[in-house]
Amino acid sequence: MKEKLQSVKIIIALAVPAILENTMQISVGFIDTFFIGKIGTEALAGVSASNSIMNIYISFFLAVSVGCSALMTRNIGMKDYKNTNHILHQSINLAVGIGLLSGLINIIFGKSLLSLLGLSSNVIKITLPYFWAVAVPGVLISLSMILSSALRSNKDTKTPMKVGFIVNILNTVLNYFLIFGLGNWSGLGLLGAGIATTIARGVGVILLWKSLTVSKKSNTDRSSPNIFLKQNKLFKLNWETIKDISTISIPAAMEKLIMRTGQLLYISMIISISEATYAAHNIAGVIESFTYLPAMGFGVVAATLVGQQLGEGDIKSAKESGIICYILAVIFMSIAGVLIFIFAPYLTNIFSEDPNIIRDGSKALRIIAFVQPALAATFVITSALQGAGDTKYPMYITFIGIWFIRVAGIYILGIKLNMGITGVWLAIAADIVLRGALLLLRFIKVKPLTETDINYIK
């Protein structure tokens, strides 16, 4: 019992900075939505659509960070720091390549991608400059994810938290001045929001990079002294290591891609109901994202501990760590669920004064409040399985949940049965419950990783 209490203390100590970091990241979107909402409903719809497209690219960026983290934590567990750093350098090479490719695609096909979501020509016209400002420099997001993941792999959750705080403050200040202007200058409107976000992300990457770079004065003045960057090791491709990273990353990327492409489809369905319904849906999504924070934080810890403990060959502790992280996430998220159920109208009113949007946003929030324990599993248990190198199973059930439950459900309930926002979020809730239950069953009933798999990843 004493050992379990000690484990809980360690997990909470690691999770709190990760939760605060995620709070900062989500606050960037929260603040953007708040300021952009003041411009108008069309601007809000356009930015929401832009973010939906960016989420597809982020799926690939995140997948590389999953592969990087799984291999790094395993090697840290085995105390093989030389190979750990080699994996980090090759992950950065892969992230830079994918990030630059995404930027090129956005330059060429930006307008066509926005058109696919069914936005009106006027909304596309005002949105495109913003989209280019945030989407073309996609490499910044890619690098930020890899560098943060590398630090967390060595149980350093504080540095990404501090950087997230700086990025958030900078984004807030720049948003205000670049959107609305100062004095006689009227500002840049929606374009200003995009520029503010990109500048803040760039500063974040510089700070993360610095925290991992070997100093000329000392090799131990960094937050994570066991892992570091060397300029002469970058951009020297090792295809064997990239292949190992990709073996884990590709299923994780496919899982996110399945989710995001499904999201694009059902977003177009929601927009077909009305742009006001989509605005309410997006506002509810932004508010709901704050309930993810505990799960995201404990998910980070689950992936790290499971990976390192498997590297040490301790499968029992790896499974226990994953379950403890899940239970703690359920406790925190259930409390969040109660709060958003009670205060749903007041929370929605922060973003809009339109009574219809407040009404629909409140309905969505009160539905999702009931499925917080299942939502915790979709984050924490997925992270635990990915930390164990099992990225295929989450991919399979995401395909089933998103396409056969969420997309089909939104079409049937939201459109055919004319249930509107209520039908949309009932379908979302059903998908979350199904995936949460299947993930939890997988982790409890099946070993996170077999001995053969451990030897393979070594």
C-alpha positions in Angstrom: 0.0 0.0 0.0 2.8 2.4 0.9 4.5 1.7 -2.4 1.3 2.5 -4.3 0.9 5.8 -2.4 4.5 6.6 -3.3 3.7 5.9 -6.9 0.7 8.2 -6.8 2.8 11.0 -5.4 5.4 10.5 -8.1 2.8 10.5 -10.8 1.1 13.6 -9.5 4.4 15.4 -9.2 5.1 14.6 -12.9 1.5 15.2 -14.1 0.9 18.7 -12.6 3.5 20.5 -14.7 2.3 18.5 -17.8 -1.3 19.6 -17.0 -0.2 23.2 -16.6 1.7 23.0 -19.9 -1.4 21.6 -21.7 -3.4 24.4 -20.0 -1.1 26.9 -21.6 -1.4 25.2 -25.0 -5.2 25.1 -24.9 -5.3 28.6 -23.6 -3.7 29.8 -26.8 -6.7 28.4 -28.7 -9.1 29.7 -26.1 -7.6 33.2 -26.3 -7.6 33.2 -30.1 -11.2 32.1 -30.1 -12.1 34.8 -27.6 -10.5 37.6 -29.6 -11.6 36.3 -33.0 -15.2 35.9 -31.7 -15.2 39.7 -31.3 -14.6 40.1 -35.0 -17.7 38.2 -36.0 -19.3 34.8 -36.6 -17.8 34.4 -40.0 -14.3 34.9 -38.7 -14.9 32.4 -36.0 -16.2 29.8 -38.4 -13.2 30.4 -40.8 -10.7 30.0 -38.0 -12.4 26.8 -36.7 -12.2 25.4 -40.2 -8.6 26.3 -40.5 -7.8 24.6 -37.3 -9.6 21.5 -38.5 -7.3 21.3 -41.5 -4.2 21.9 -39.4 -5.3 19.1 -37.1 -4.7 16.7 -40.0 -1.0 17.8 -40.3 -0.7 17.9 -36.5 -1.7 14.2 -36.5 1.5 13.4 -38.4 3.6 15.7 -36.2 2.1 14.1 -33.1 2.7 10.6 -34.5 6.4 11.3 -34.9 6.6 12.5 -31.3 4.9 9.3 -30.2 7.5 7.2 -32.0 10.3 9.4 -30.6 9.0 9.1 -27.1 8.3 5.4 -27.2 11.9 4.7 -28.3 13.5 7.3 -26.1 11.8 6.2 -22.9 12.6 2.6 -23.6 16.3 3.4 -24.1 16.3 5.7 -21.0 14.9 2.8 -19.0 17.9 0.7 -20.3 20.2 3.7 -19.5 21.4 3.7 -23.1 21.7 7.5 -23.5 23.9 7.4 -26.6 21.1 5.7 -28.6 18.5 7.9 -26.9 20.2 11.0 -28.3 20.6 9.4 -31.7 16.8 8.7 -31.7 16.2 12.4 -30.8 18.3 13.7 -33.7 16.7 11.4 -36.2 13.2 12.3 -34.9 14.0 16.0 -35.5 15.1 15.2 -39.0 11.8 13.5 -39.7 9.8 16.2 -38.0 11.5 19.0 -40.1 10.9 17.1 -43.3 7.2 16.6 -42.6 6.7 20.1 -41.3 8.2 21.7 -44.4 6.2 19.4 -46.7 3.0 20.4 -44.9 3.9 24.1 -45.4 4.3 23.6 -49.1 1.0 21.9 -49.4 -0.7 24.7 -47.6 0.8 27.3 -49.9 -0.4 25.6 -53.0 -3.7 24.1 -52.0 -4.8 26.4 -49.1 -7.9 27.8 -50.8 -9.0 24.4 -52.1 -8.7 22.9 -48.7 -10.9 25.5 -47.1 -13.5 25.1 -49.9 -13.8 21.4 -49.2 -15.3 22.2 -45.8 -18.2 24.0 -47.5 -17.4 27.5 -46.3 -18.9 30.4 -48.3 -16.7 32.3 -50.7 -16.8 35.4 -48.4 -15.6 33.3 -45.3 -12.8 31.8 -47.4 -11.7 35.3 -48.5 -11.3 36.6 -45.0 -9.9 33.3 -43.7 -7.2 32.5 -46.2 -4.6 35.1 -45.0 -5.0 33.7 -41.4 -4.7 30.1 -42.7 -1.5 30.8 -44.5 0.0 32.7 -41.5 -0.5 29.7 -39.2 -0.3 26.7 -41.6 2.6 27.5 -43.9 5.1 27.6 -40.9 3.9 24.2 -39.8 7.4 23.1 -39.1 7.3 25.2 -35.9 4.5 23.0 -34.6 6.3 19.9 -35.6 9.6 20.9 -33.9 7.8 22.1 -30.8 6.1 18.7 -30.4 9.3 16.7 -30.8 11.4 18.9 -28.5 8.7 18.8 -25.8 8.3 15.1 -26.1 12.1 14.6 -25.8 12.1 16.5 -22.5 9.1 14.7 -21.1 10.6 11.3 -22.1 13.3 12.0 -19.4 10.6 13.0 -16.9 11.2 16.7 -17.4 7.7 18.1 -17.5 8.6 21.4 -16.0 10.6 22.9 -18.9 7.8 22.5 -21.5 5.4 23.9 -18.9 7.5 27.1 -18.5 7.9 27.5 -22.2 4.1 27.0 -22.6 3.5 29.8 -20.1 5.8 32.2 -22.0 4.2 31.3 -25.4 0.7 31.9 -24.0 1.5 35.3 -22.5 3.2 36.4 -25.7 0.3 35.2 -27.9 -2.2 37.0 -25.7 -0.3 40.4 -25.9 0.4 40.1 -29.7 -3.2 39.0 -30.4 -4.7 42.1 -28.8 -2.4 44.5 -30.6 -2.2 42.8 -34.0 -5.9 42.1 -34.2 -7.3 45.4 -32.9 -4.4 47.8 -33.4 -3.2 50.6 -31.2 -4.0 54.3 -31.4 -4.7 55.4 -35.0 -3.7 52.0 -36.3 -6.7 49.7 -36.7 -4.8 46.4 -36.6 -4.7 43.5 -39.0 -7.8 41.7 -37.9 -7.9 38.0 -38.6 -4.4 38.1 -40.2 -3.1 39.6 -37.0 -4.3 36.6 -35.0 -2.4 34.3 -37.3 0.8 36.3 -37.2 0.6 36.5 -33.3 0.2 32.7 -33.0 3.1 32.0 -35.4 5.5 34.4 -33.6 4.6 32.9 -30.2 5.2 29.4 -31.6 8.6 30.4 -33.0 9.7 31.8 -29.6 8.6 28.6 -28.0 10.7 26.5 -30.4 13.8 28.6 -29.7 13.4 28.2 -26.0 12.9 24.4 -26.2 15.8 24.1 -28.5 18.0 26.0 -26.2 17.0 23.8 -23.2 18.3 20.8 -25.1 21.4 22.3 -26.7 24.8 21.5 -25.3 26.4 24.6 -23.8 29.9 25.6 -24.7 30.6 26.2 -21.0 29.1 23.1 -19.5 27.4 19.9 -20.6 25.3 19.7 -17.4 23.5 23.1 -17.3 20.4 21.8 -19.0 17.0 20.6 -17.6 17.6 17.1 -18.9 21.3 16.4 -18.7 21.0 12.9 -20.1 19.6 14.1 -23.5 21.0 16.8 -25.6 21.2 18.2 -29.2 24.5 18.6 -31.1 24.4 20.7 -34.3 26.8 18.4 -36.1 24.5 15.4 -35.6 21.5 17.0 -37.1 20.4 16.4 -40.7 22.6 13.3 -41.1 19.9 10.8 -41.9 20.0 7.3 -40.5 17.4 5.4 -42.4 17.4 2.4 -40.1 16.5 4.5 -37.1 14.0 6.5 -39.0 12.4 3.2 -40.0 12.2 2.2 -36.3 10.5 5.5 -35.4 8.1 5.1 -38.3 7.2 1.6 -37.3 5.6 3.0 -34.2 4.6 6.4 -35.7 2.7 5.3 -38.8 -0.2 3.5 -36.9 -0.3 6.5 -34.5 -0.5 8.8 -37.5 -3.2 6.7 -39.1 -5.2 6.8 -35.9 -5.1 10.6 -35.8 -5.6 10.8 -39.6 -8.7 8.6 -39.3 -10.0 10.9 -36.6 -9.2 14.1 -38.4 -10.6 13.1 -41.8 -13.7 11.9 -40.1 -13.8 15.3 -38.3 -13.6 17.1 -41.6 -16.6 15.2 -42.9 -18.8 15.7 -39.9 -17.8 19.4 -39.7 -19.2 19.8 -43.2 -22.4 18.1 -42.0 -22.6 20.5 -39.0 -22.0 23.5 -41.3 -24.8 22.2 -43.6 -27.2 22.5 -40.6 -26.2 26.2 -40.2 -23.0 28.2 -39.6 -24.5 29.3 -36.2 -24.8 25.6 -35.2 -21.2 25.1 -36.2 -20.1 28.2 -34.2 -21.9 26.7 -31.1 -20.3 23.3 -31.7 -16.9 24.9 -31.9 -17.4 27.0 -28.8 -18.5 23.9 -26.9 -15.4 22.1 -28.2 -13.1 24.8 -27.0 -14.7 24.8 -23.5 -14.7 21.0 -23.5 -11.0 20.9 -24.3 -10.2 22.2 -20.8 -11.7 19.0 -19.4 -9.0 17.1 -21.4 -6.2 18.7 -19.3 -6.0 16.1 -16.5 -6.2 13.3 -19.0 -3.5 14.8 -21.2 -1.2 15.4 -18.3 -1.6 11.9 -16.8 -1.4 10.5 -20.4 2.1 12.1 -20.7 3.1 10.5 -17.4 1.6 7.1 -18.4 3.5 7.0 -21.7 6.8 8.0 -20.0 6.5 5.5 -17.1 5.2 2.6 -19.1 8.0 3.1 -21.7 10.8 3.4 -19.1 9.5 0.5 -16.9 9.2 -1.7 -19.9 12.8 -0.7 -20.8 13.7 -1.9 -17.4 11.8 -5.2 -18.1 9.2 -4.5 -15.4 5.9 -5.3 -17.1 3.9 -5.4 -13.9 4.9 -1.9 -12.8 4.2 -0.6 -16.3 0.7 -1.9 -16.2 0.1 -0.5 -12.6 1.4 2.9 -13.6 -1.0 3.1 -16.5 -4.0 2.2 -14.4 -3.1 4.6 -11.6 -2.7 7.4 -14.1 -6.2 6.5 -15.5 -7.9 6.5 -12.1 -6.4 9.9 -11.2 -7.5 11.3 -14.5 -11.1 10.0 -14.0 -11.3 11.7 -10.6 -10.2 15.1 -11.9 -12.2 14.9 -15.1 -15.4 13.9 -13.3 -15.1 17.0 -11.2 -14.6 19.0 -14.4 -17.7 17.3 -15.8 -19.9 18.4 -12.9 -18.6 22.0 -13.3 -19.3 22.3 -17.0 -22.8 20.8 -16.5 -23.7 23.4 -13.9 -22.1 26.4 -15.6 -22.6 25.5 -19.2 -24.7 28.7 -20.2 -22.3 31.0 -18.4 -19.2 29.4 -20.1 -20.8 29.6 -23.5 -21.8 33.2 -22.9 -18.0 34.1 -22.6 -17.7 33.5 -26.4 -21.0 34.7 -27.7 -24.0 36.8 -26.8 -26.2 35.1 -29.4 -29.0 33.3 -27.4 -29.2 30.5 -29.9 -25.5 29.8 -29.7 -25.6 29.9 -25.9 -28.5 27.5 -25.9 -26.9 25.0 -28.4 -23.5 25.3 -26.8 -25.0 24.5 -23.4 -26.7 21.4 -24.7 -23.5 20.1 -26.1 -21.6 20.7 -22.9 -24.2 19.0 -20.7 -24.1 15.9 -22.9 -20.3 15.6 -22.8 -20.2 16.1 -19.0 -21.6 12.6 -18.5 -18.9 10.8 -20.4 -15.8 12.2 -18.7 -14.5 8.8 -17.4 -14.7 7.3 -20.9 -12.9 10.4 -22.3 -10.1 9.9 -19.7 -9.5 6.4 -21.2 -9.3 7.7 -24.7 -6.4 9.9 -23.6 -4.6 8.1 -20.8 -4.9 4.5 -21.9 -4.1 5.4 -25.5 -0.9 7.1 -24.3 0.0 4.1 -22.1 -0.4 1.7 -25.0 1.6 4.0 -27.3 4.3 4.2 -24.6 4.4 0.4 -24.8 4.8 0.6 -28.5 1.2 -0.7 -29.2 0.0 1.9 -31.7 -2.1 -0.4 -33.9 -4.9 -1.2 -31.5 -5.9 2.4 -30.9 -5.8 2.9 -34.7 -8.3 0.1 -35.2 -10.8 1.2 -32.7 -10.5 4.8 -33.7 -11.5 3.8 -37.2 -14.6 1.9 -35.8 -15.6 4.7 -33.4 -15.1 7.7 -35.6 -16.6 6.4 -38.9 -19.2 3.9 -37.7 -20.4 5.7 -34.6 -19.5 9.4 -34.8 -19.8 10.2 -38.5 -22.8 7.9 -39.1 -24.4 9.0 -35.8 -24.1 12.7 -36.7 -25.6 12.1 -40.1 -28.5 10.1 -38.7 -29.3 12.0 -35.5 -28.1 15.5 -36.4 -29.4 15.7 -40.0 -31.9 13.0 -40.8 -33.7 13.0 -37.5 -33.3 16.8 -37.4 -31.9 16.7 -33.8 -29.4 19.4 -34.5 -26.6 20.0 -32.0 -28.1 17.5 -29.6 -27.9 14.7 -32.1 -24.3 15.7 -33.0 -23.1 15.5 -29.5 -25.0 12.4 -28.6 -23.1 10.7 -31.5 -19.8 12.1 -30.2 -20.6 10.8 -26.7 -21.4 7.3 -28.0 -18.1 7.2 -29.9 -16.2 8.2 -26.8 -17.9 5.6 -24.6 -17.2 2.8 -27.0 -13.5 3.6 -27.6 -12.9 4.3 -23.9 -14.3 0.9 -22.9 -12.4 -1.1 -25.6 -9.1 0.7 -24.8 -9.4 0.0 -21.1 -10.2 -3.7 -21.7 -7.2 -4.0 -24.0 -4.8 -2.6 -21.4 -6.2 -4.6 -18.5 -6.6 -8.0 -20.3 -3.5 -8.0 -22.6 0.1 -7.5 -21.7 1.2 -4.0 -22.8 4.2 -5.5 -24.6 5.5 -9.0 -25.0 9.1 -9.9 -24.4 9.6 -10.4 -28.1 8.4 -6.8 -28.7 10.8 -5.5 -26.0 13.7 -7.2 -27.6 12.7 -5.9 -31.1 12.6 -2.3 -29.9 15.9 -2.7 -28.2 
